[in-house]
Amino acid sequence: MCKQTKTAVLTCLLALLLPSVNEASQICKAASIPATSPTNQFTDNKNGTVTSNKTGLMWKKCSEGQVWNKGDGSCSGSTAHFSWQTALDQAKIANSKKGFAGRTDWRLPNVKELASIVEEQCYNPAINLTVFPATPSTWFWSSSPGDHIDGRYAWGIGFKSGGDDWDYKIAYDGRVRLVRSGL
């Protein structure tokens, strides 16, 4: 069902017109749409993280549930599904013990931060797969709560087409990519 928000209408229509995740691979329109997250905008830290040269944010290359393979720099395994609260809690889990890549300040990005890694020239998924390998074409939670009166919603990005929208916080259909505030 499509939600009736300004930013969601076109995203929803595009998602309905695109093949499902399992039916097609990423499509990019490099000849007609400029890259918004080109590979050279990121520094690969060679430890399962990349740093955006534009925002200064450090991102985990792999989605939560996946494993970073140091040898070839790929992500393997399946992404985990989270409700909004368990997505927020995932950062605490990632920070426990020694953290990830020697860092213990990982967090769920806000919706603007998450939108900063959308690659607008691509869809299915709308992300740079060189920088963020094996990213599924699906919903990712942000830390931004929805602006609805009853507080049951939170914002995220649908990486099938790259649009932002809200969903019920209790839904277990979101994925997670963690971020930290740079150096």
HELIX and SHEET records of a PDB file:
HELIX    1   1 LYS A    6  LEU A   17  1                                  12    
HELIX    2   2 THR A   39  GLN A   41  5                                   3    
HELIX    3   3 TRP A   84  ASN A   95  1                                  12    
HELIX    4   4 VAL A  111  ALA A  115  1                                   5    
SHEET    1   A 2 ILE A  27  CYS A  28  0                                        
SHEET    2   A 2 CYS A 122  TYR A 123 -1                                        
SHEET    1   B 4 PHE A  42  ASP A  44  0                                        
SHEET    2   B 4 THR A  49  SER A  52 -1                                        
SHEET    3   B 4 MET A  58  LYS A  60 -1                                        
SHEET    4   B 4 VAL A 179  ARG A 180 -1                                        
SHEET    1   C 2 VAL A  67  ASN A  69  0                                        
SHEET    2   C 2 SER A  74  SER A  76 -1                                        
SHEET    1   D 3 TRP A 139  PRO A 145  0                                        
SHEET    2   D 3 TYR A 153  GLY A 158 -1                                        
SHEET    3   D 3 GLY A 163  TYR A 168 -1                                        
END                                                                             
